[in-house]
Amino acid sequence: MTRQNIQKDRKRSKRHWQAHISAQKKSGLSRAAYCKEHNLSYYAATYWNRKLSLPEQEQTNLVPVRFSSNIEINPAQTARSGLKVILPNKIAIEVGDDFSPAALTKLLTALERN
């Protein structure tokens, strides 16, 4: 299946569930009763209700990451760091095996705001 077909299927699925969630709310039926009446998965309806009610910025979006074929690896640097991310503006983030999740969260939050 091509990427374009996958995106079309996702949009179709999103529209399908938007219509059902809207209809369920207008019907006055509980989600369980509506799903039973329309032969829908209660768990799928709950998932989509939650997903579609999130503000747009809170929804997860995947971003493709491209790697260049001329990556240079410095053994001394890889030994001290489990992960290194270099952003286009030459900012480098290194995360070692003993990193602090709280510190990393604060750093990423600060970077997102800029």
ABEGO torsion letter per residue (X at the ends): XBAAAAAAAAAAAAAAAAAAAAAAAAAGBBAAAAAAAAGBBAAAAAAAAAAAABBAAABBBBBBBBBBAABBBBAAAAAABABBBBBAAGBBBBBBAABBAAAAAAAAAAAAAX
